Amino acid sequence: MDLRLQEKNVFVSGSTEGIGFAVARACLAEGASVVVNGRTEEGVDAAVARLAALVPGAAVSGLAADLADAGQVRALLDRLGEVDVLVNNVGTFGVEPFLDVTDETWEHYVELNLMSGVRLSRALLPAMLERDWGRIVFVGTESAVDVPGDMVHYGATKAAALALADGLAKLTRGTGVTVNTVLGGPTWSDGVRRAVEGIAEAQGIAVTDLAASLVRPTSLVGRFLDPDEIASLVTYLASPLSAATNGAALRADGGVLAGVG
């Protein structure tokens, strides 16, 4: 299927690996020009090189910035140029008892998981509305709907980002701009893989056995998702073909959210 992303300019935050990288690759494969982002120049350069090798002839570039830092976001926006599609993907997660989570940790989660999307959307949405075309896609999580007790700081900030996307969609009424969220399920991203490998090594068990034990009992697919499976839905929502979908929270969770439509 041709998603008609040729000549569209896409920015994907937090895209040097994992789901963001998969989204960048999928958009490039559809003919879009893509700017990737990570915290370090080295990471960004490596991602750009990998993408150029995976999608020969792709129009890919990168900008390094820590999107939890408002000043670095402003500097990135000064260099970014016109954006037709904004994918708010960057985020952080971690398992930690609620009573142990410090104010400093909460502030970091708010800055990265919520305020990065606020700042990028606030800067890029007006031009989309003026051009009467644009896409903002938030890469969310089922944990925004069913907040885990051992990841309250993560779930709460992702729930706020879900609310942000819902509110922004209302600002696009009657235009060619849409704002949507993809509620991903537990995904075998680079970050998850590294965490599971570390735990498996510490406990002296096989990575595959630990990964299998971590699959949610409610999962209908019975496994971790692949980043490409999230990226497919994100890329569709980034395309002109998704014009009738706006203000939606679409599940790509493998059925983890039992009883949720």
Buried (B, 14 or more C-beta within 10 A) or exposed (E): EEBEBEEBBBBBBBBBBBBBBBBBBBBBBBBBBBBBBBBEEEBBBBBBEBBBEBBEEBBBBBBBBBBBBEEBBEBBBEEBEEBBBBBBBBBBBEEBEEEEBEEEBBEBBBBBBBBBBBBBBEBBBEEBBEEEBBBBBBBBBBBBBBBBEEBBBBBBBBBBBBEBBBEBBEEBEEBBBBBBBBBBBBBBBBBBBEBBEEBBEEEEEEBEEBBEEEBBEBBEBEEBBBBBBBBBBBBBBBBEBBEEBBBBBBBBBBBBBEEEE
